[in-house]
Amino acid sequence: MAKGFKGMPGMGGGGMNNLLQQAQRMQQAAERAQEEIKQSTFEATAGGGVVKVVIGGDHEVKSLEIDRSAVDPDDVEMLQDMIIAACNEAQRKLEEYSSAKMGQVTGGMKMPF
């Protein structure tokens, strides 16, 4: 302990060590959770399933499937909208999963992970 530092009031001499150990355990749990998130995939569809996108926990698009029925050269905007909708939904699922997973580690406290 630092010279002259008597510790935190009410924590005894080992209180700071216990706090540091807790922080280390939380950091290790957060790292494990982040790795689980990174290894996960999230799927979403749009247009009744004619567009399907899969993203990884690293936020990268892993696959994109487009049913031939969605390809109309006279209405490219509709296909673009469906792709965007599917990507956004997959991202929302990833964020929801990440928040829940990290919330388990931090007990609901917002942390900058």
N, C-alpha and C positions, 0 to 999 in steps of 0.2 A: 504494500500500500504506500502511497505517496507520503513523504515525510510530513508529519503534522496532521495528516488526514485521519480522522477518527472513524470514518465510515458514515453510512447513512443512519440517521436517527431511527431507532427501532428495528434495525436490520441486523444488528450484531456484527461481529467481525467478518463472518463468511457471507454476508448478504450480497456483497458486490460480486463475489465469485459465483454465487448461485445465479445471480442475474446474468452474468456473462455466459455461463453454461446454458441457461435457458435461451439466450439470444443465439448461441451457436447451434443448438438443437433446432430452433425455429428456422435458421438460415439453411441448415441441411435439409429439413423437411420442405422448405420452399424450393430448393434446388431440385429435389426429387419430383415435386409436383410440376415444376416447369418442364422437366424432361418428359414426364407423362403427357403433358399438354402437347409438347412438340411432336411426340410420337403418334398422337391421335389424328383422326381424320373426321371431317364434317361434311355431310352431304345435304344438298338442297335441290329442289326442283322448282320449275316455273312452267306456266302454260299447261297445267294438268299433266306434267311429267314429260313434256316434249323437249325440255331443256333440263339437263342434270349437271350439276357441278360438284366436284369434291375438292375441298381444300385441306391442307395439313395444318397442324398446330403451329407451324412456322409461318402461317398466312399465305403460303404459296398455293396456287391452283395446281392440283395434281391431275385432274381430268375434267374434261368437258365433253358431254355427249349431247348431240342435237338430232332429234328425230327428223327424218326427211320431210315429214308433213309440216314442219315449222319453217321450211325454207321456201319463201315466196319472193321471187325477185322484185315483185311490185310492192312489197311491204317489208323492206329490210329493217325499218324502224321497230316493227313489232318484235322481230327476232332479237334485235339489240336490247330492247326493253326487257325481254325474258331472260337474256343472259345476265344483264345487270341485276335483275331481281333475284335470280338464283345465287349469284355471287354475294350479294348483300345479305341474303338469308343465311348462307353458309358462314359468313363472317360473324353475323349476330349469334349463331349457335356456338361458334368458337369463343366469342367473348363471354357468353353466358356460362359456358363450361369452365373457362379460365377463372372467372370471378368466383364461381362456386368452389373450385378446387383450391384456389389460393385462400378463400375465406375459411376453409377447413384448417389450413395451416396457421392463419393469423387470428383465428377466433372472431372473424368478422371485421377486424381492424383494417382500414385501408392502408396498404403498404405500397411503396414505389417499386414493385417488381415488374 
